[in-house]
Amino acid sequence: MRRWLLALMMAACAGGAAAQTGYPDRPIRVIMPLAAGSAVDVVVRIVADRMSETLGQRLLIENQTGASGMIGMRAGARATPDGYTLLAVNDAVLTMLPNLDPNAGYDPLRDLAPIGQIVRIRWALVAHPSAPATDIAGLIEAARARPGAIDYASGGAGSPQHIAMEMFLRMAGIRMNHISYRGATPALTAVTAGEVPFGFFGLPTPNAFIRSGQLRLLGTAGPARIDTFPDAPTIAEAGVPGYAFFTWGAFLAPGGTPPAAVARLNAALRETLAVPAVRERLEGLGYEVVGNTPDAFAAALARDHAAMGTLIRDAGIRVE
């Protein structure tokens, strides 16, 4: 009987090892708590196509929007931690929303397993051609003349579009009226259509509209001008000294996902980002490629979560 039990245990262990080495053996669901066409959505679809080839299984992207991303985040955080459900996110749903809403329904530092950061996303302040300003200085002047009367669009309370603009308003000493939409893409559509005159958006989402003249680029949000739009001033040089804002996109899994699966996914991600065609495409759209390890990502997440909490509290930003 003892020999039989020992043989059974050895067979079970061998079967477990085989299951690990065979990962993944079916398609992987990727929950995107952001709108289709948003900056992270664009990145993830480019990367997922190549990762699918590397892993030998398709990454199936599923947009679950709502509540500024919290609906999709809750679904991903509560999914079975078996390596077959991932989350593709921007940092807003990890560092901004949980600091704004104590009832977010997930803890980004405890409920999720970091896989790797994909890119850093550069941001820009844009306006409809009919907007009452053609540059940063003009916007500040118009807002001072009509405090709280000029609208701006965002992808929802606590979204990065909201945070970016609130930082700008406070540093410029002006007030504007927040118009909230269900995601970045509807917000961009509203600005492009002239329903709302201004908005912050992550590049490259508004690029085509800027180039076609449907949107006016007032300024970029980084510390230096970007190659994509070299003639556009930074917001800091255009009238708000010290202003800088960027976000990032990343893959995570539900907490408790097997380390072997996390390691396999991270290896596939880094291999994908090392492919020249993928890297060049991302950089050509204005992204900064990252591709770090799970440990490095976890450290960056903890640091950014703490920093954003301090910023939100100090600025007095609230969920509407």
N, C-alpha and C positions, 0 to 999 in steps of 0.2 A: 504494500500500500504506500509506504514511504517513497519507494522508487517511482511508483506511478505518479504520486503528487509532485515529486521533483521534476519528472519529465514534463508534466502538465504546466508547471510554472515556467520552465525553460522555454517551452513552446510559446507560452503567452508573451514572455519577454521578447522572444524573437519576432513574434507578430507585431508587437509594439514598435520595435526598432524598424521593421519593414515599413510600417505605416508612416513613421517619421521620415524615412529616406524617400518614401514615395510621395511626399507632399510637394506640390498640390496634385491631387488626382481628380479634381473636378473644378469647374469655374468658380471664381472668387467674386463675391458681391462687394461692391464699393459704394458705400452710402456717401453722397455728397449733400451736405445740409445747406447748400448754396444754389443759387439760380443757374440754370444752363446759360452759358455765354459769359458768366462772370470770370474774373481774372484767374482764379484757381481752377475753375471748370475747364478753361482753355488749356491750362498747363497739364492737368491730370489726363485729359483725353489724348494729348500728344504722348505723354509718358506711358500711359496705360497700354497703348497700342504696342509699343516696343517691349514693355514688361511682359505682356501676354506671350510674346514670342519666346522670351527668355525663360519664363516659367513653364511654358507648354500648356497653359490653361488661360482662358479668357478672363480678363478683369471686366466685369459688367457694372457700369456706372449707373447709379440710381439717384436722381435728384430728389431729395426730400426737404422742401423748403418750408418756411413758416417760423414765426416767432424769432426772427433775426437769426435763424439757424438752430435754435434750441430743439425743435421737433426732430430734426435729423440726428442731432447729437445724442439725444436721449435714446433714440432707436439704436444707434450704433453702440453706445456705451452698455446697453442692456442685452446686446446680441450674444449668442453663444460664442465663447472664446475658443474657437477651434481653428482659427486661421483662415476661415472661409467667409468672414465678414470683416471689412476694413472701413475706415473713415478717411475721406480725403477732405481736408479742411484748410481754411485760412486761420491765422492766429486770433482773429476776432472772437471766434467761438470758444477759444481756449483761454485767452488772456483778458479779453474785454468783457464779454457777457457774464461770466461767472463772478467777476468783480462788481458788476452793475446790479445783478439780480441774485440774491441769496437763494432764490427758489428755482434756479436754472435747471435743477434735476440731475446734475452730474458734476463730479469733481474732476477737473482735467488732470490733476496731479495724482489722483488715486484710482480713478475708474478706467484709465486708458493705458495702453502699452505703446510708447513711442516707437515708430519704425524708422522714420527719417524725414528731414526737411528736404523739400524738392528745390524751391527757388525763393528768392526774395523778390517782392513785387514793388515796383516803383509807382508813385501816385502823382496825380495831376488835378488841378482845379480848372474846370472847364465851364464855358458859358454858351448859351444859345446866342446866335448873332443879334437877336433883338434885345438882349439883356441890357440893363442900364449901366453898363461898364464895359470897357474894352481892354482893361488891364487891372492888375492888383490894386494899384493906387486909386483907380477910378471906382472899383468896388468898395474900397474902404471909405472913400468920400461919399458915395451914394448911401452906404449903410449908416454912416454918421448923420447924414441929413434926414434919413427916414428910419430911425431905430426900430427894429423888429418888423418892418413892413415888407422887406424883400425876402422872397422864398428861396430855400435851397432843398434839394432832394437827397434822400439817402435810402439805403436798402433796409431800413428799420432802426428802431431805437436800440442803441448799443452796437450797431453795425460799424465797420471801419469807416464807411462814408460819413456817418454821424460823428464818430470820434475825431476824425481828421478835421472836419469843419468846426467842431466845437473848440478844438485846440487852436485853430486859425482865428476864430472869433475872439477868443479870450486873449490871445497874444496881440491881436490887432486892436483890441478894445472896442469892439463893435457888437451889435446884435442883429440876427437875422431870424427868419421864421422857418422852423424845421417841418418839411413835408415828408412823411414816412411812407415807404413803399415795401412791398413784399419781395425784397431782394434787390441786388444791384442792377440787374438787367432792366426790370420795370422802371427803376429810378432813372437810369440812363435814357431809356426810351422817352420818359417824360421831359427830360432836359432837351433831348434832340428834337422833340416835337414842339418845344417852346411852351409847354404847359408850366414848367418851372424853369427859372432863368439860370440857376447855378447848381453845381454839384462837384464833389470830389470823387474820383474813380481811379481804380487801379489799372495801370497800363498792362496789356494793350487793349483793354475793352473799348475805349473810345477812339483808338487810333484811326480807324477808317473814317469816322465822322469828322475828326479833326482835319484829316488830309482832304476830304471832300468839301470842306467849308461849312458843313452842317453844325459844327461846334467850333468855338474859339478856345484855344489853349491859353489860359491866363498865366499859368506858372506850374512848374513841377515841384514836388515836395521833398526832394533829396538835398543833400549838402552841396551837390555840384550839378551842373547841367548834364543832360543825358544825350548819348549819340543818336537816339531815335528822333529827338527834336532838338537839335543843337542850338537853334535860334531862340528857343523858349527860355526865359529867365527862371531861376529858382524863385520860390516865394520869398525866401530869405533875402535875396538880393533885390527883389522887387518891392519891398516895403515892410516885411515882417521879419526883422533880424532874428536869427536863431531858430526859425521854424524848420522842422524836419519831421517827416512821417513816412514810414514804410511798413509793409506787412510781409508775411511769408506764407507759403503753402506747404503742406506736409501730409504724410500718411501716418495713421495710427490704427491700432486694433483694440478691441475690448480688453480690459484688464484681465489677466489670467491666461492670455493666449500663450501657447507653448513657446518657450524661448527659441526652439529650433525653427519654428515657423517664422518668428520675428526675424531671426538671423537670415533665413532664406529670402524673405521679402526684402530686407535691407540690401542684401547682396544683389538681388535682381534690380532694385532701384538704382544702386550706385553703378552697376554695369550699364544700365540704360543711359544714365546721365553722362557716361564716359563716351558714348557713341557720338562721333563728330557731327553726324547729320542731326541728331536730336539736340545736342548742345547748341549748335549753330542756329537751329530753328528757334529755340527758346530765347537765346540772346538776341536774335534778330527781331523778336517781338518786344524786347525791352526788359526781359527778366534777367536776374542774376542767379546763375545756377549754384546750388549749394551741395546737396548729396552727402550728408554727414552720417555718423553712426547713431544707433539708438541711444547710447550713453550721452553723446554730445548733444543730441536733440533733447533728451530729458533735462540736461543741465540748462540749455537755452530756454526751454519751456518754463522751468522753475524761475529762472532769472527774469524773463519777460512778464510772467504772471505777476511777480512781485512788483516790478517797475510800473506796470500798467495799473495795478491796484493803487499805488501811490499817486500816480498821475490823475486817475479818476477821482480819488478822494480830494486831492489838493485843488483840482479844477471845479469840484462841485458838480460833476456831470451826473445826471440822473436818468433812469429809464422813465419815459413818458407814460 
